[in-house]
């Protein structure tokens, strides 16, 4: 009986591992500047000039360094890194990290 149980558990584990590995396969990270804010949605413009929609919800963790922030703290022009699952060219953000503001020299280059 114990031998059968061990075989069943080993088989179930072998089948479960690929499923867990694929769960994060479609996560994407976007880095850029917030170009617009519409409620809980951000449009982030990347360094390449591409605009990416980033959706946030109550579970999205927004931070600057180790400080947690509310979504209302985000402003147009903020530099952000957003990560989460991608669906139809949009990211459902699990995390949004607010970066340092660009220096005047960096802003002048743009």
C-alpha positions as a Python dict, from the first residue, in 0.01 Angstrom:
ca = {
    (1, 'X'): (0, 0, 0),
    (2, 'X'): (275, 249, 94),
    (3, 'X'): (462, 172, -229),
    (4, 'X'): (154, 256, -437),
    (5, 'X'): (105, 580, -246),
    (6, 'X'): (465, 683, -310),
    (7, 'X'): (427, 611, -682),
    (8, 'X'): (105, 815, -701),
    (9, 'X'): (262, 1111, -516),
    (10, 'X'): (574, 1098, -737),
    (11, 'X'): (361, 1089, -1053),
    (12, 'X'): (142, 1376, -937),
    (13, 'X'): (450, 1584, -852),
    (14, 'X'): (606, 1516, -1191),
    (15, 'X'): (289, 1635, -1364),
    (16, 'X'): (252, 1944, -1145),
    (17, 'X'): (604, 2089, -1189),
    (18, 'X'): (565, 2194, -1556),
    (19, 'X'): (231, 2359, -1476),
    (20, 'X'): (381, 2569, -1198),
    (21, 'X'): (678, 2662, -1418),
    (22, 'X'): (447, 2785, -1695),
    (23, 'X'): (241, 2999, -1457),
    (24, 'X'): (501, 3279, -1475),
    (25, 'X'): (597, 3225, -1836),
    (26, 'X'): (397, 3525, -1960),
    (27, 'X'): (519, 3776, -1701),
    (28, 'X'): (662, 4089, -1856),
    (29, 'X'): (852, 4386, -1725),
    (30, 'X'): (828, 4733, -1877),
    (31, 'X'): (1054, 5025, -1789),
    (32, 'X'): (982, 5382, -1888),
    (33, 'X'): (812, 5709, -1811),
    (34, 'X'): (445, 5748, -1722),
    (35, 'X'): (293, 5935, -2016),
    (36, 'X'): (-70, 5926, -1898),
    (37, 'X'): (-286, 5809, -1611),
    (38, 'X'): (-650, 5704, -1645),
    (39, 'X'): (-789, 5580, -1313),
    (40, 'X'): (-592, 5264, -1231),
    (41, 'X'): (-436, 5243, -1576),
    (42, 'X'): (-99, 5386, -1670),
    (43, 'X'): (49, 5435, -2014),
    (44, 'X'): (424, 5387, -1995),
    (45, 'X'): (648, 5513, -2275),
    (46, 'X'): (963, 5304, -2306),
    (47, 'X'): (1308, 5429, -2408),
    (48, 'X'): (1235, 5286, -2755),
    (49, 'X'): (928, 5511, -2782),
    (50, 'X'): (674, 5229, -2750),
    (51, 'X'): (365, 5292, -2534),
    (52, 'X'): (253, 5008, -2306),
    (53, 'X'): (-72, 4999, -2107),
    (54, 'X'): (-20, 4899, -1743),
    (55, 'X'): (-330, 4809, -1546),
    (56, 'X'): (-330, 4816, -1167),
    (57, 'X'): (-570, 4681, -908),
    (58, 'X'): (-594, 4659, -529),
    (59, 'X'): (-331, 4380, -524),
    (60, 'X'): (-69, 4584, -714),
    (61, 'X'): (226, 4668, -487),
    (62, 'X'): (353, 5020, -558),
    (63, 'X'): (687, 5111, -402),
    (64, 'X'): (965, 5368, -410),
    (65, 'X'): (1268, 5200, -258),
    (66, 'X'): (1131, 5022, 47),
    (67, 'X'): (843, 5267, 96),
    (68, 'X'): (494, 5150, -4),
    (69, 'X'): (290, 5408, -195),
    (70, 'X'): (-71, 5454, -297),
    (71, 'X'): (-162, 5460, -666),
    (72, 'X'): (-246, 5829, -626),
    (73, 'X'): (125, 5899, -568),
    (74, 'X'): (203, 5822, -934),
    (75, 'X'): (225, 6121, -1167),
    (76, 'X'): (283, 6180, -1537),
    (77, 'X'): (658, 6200, -1592),
    (78, 'X'): (747, 5948, -1318),
    (79, 'X'): (996, 5680, -1413),
    (80, 'X'): (859, 5334, -1334),
    (81, 'X'): (929, 4964, -1369),
    (82, 'X'): (608, 4759, -1388),
    (83, 'X'): (596, 4378, -1382),
    (84, 'X'): (316, 4127, -1422),
    (85, 'X'): (138, 3894, -1661),
    (86, 'X'): (93, 4020, -2015),
    (87, 'X'): (-239, 3985, -2192),
    (88, 'X'): (-319, 4139, -2531),
    (89, 'X'): (-23, 4385, -2520),
    (90, 'X'): (-123, 4506, -2172),
    (91, 'X'): (42, 4428, -1841),
    (92, 'X'): (-164, 4349, -1531),
    (93, 'X'): (87, 4489, -1283),
    (94, 'X'): (173, 4287, -976),
    (95, 'X'): (442, 4541, -888),
    (96, 'X'): (513, 4900, -987),
    (97, 'X'): (842, 5046, -870),
    (98, 'X'): (880, 5421, -882),
    (99, 'X'): (1229, 5538, -978),
    (100, 'X'): (1423, 5853, -916),
    (101, 'X'): (1324, 6163, -1110),
    (102, 'X'): (1549, 6240, -1406),
    (103, 'X'): (1826, 6488, -1345),
    (104, 'X'): (1806, 6818, -1537),
    (105, 'X'): (2082, 6693, -1769),
    (106, 'X'): (1885, 6374, -1845),
    (107, 'X'): (1566, 6575, -1901),
    (108, 'X'): (1748, 6810, -2139),
    (109, 'X'): (1859, 6515, -2357),
    (110, 'X'): (1496, 6424, -2426),
}
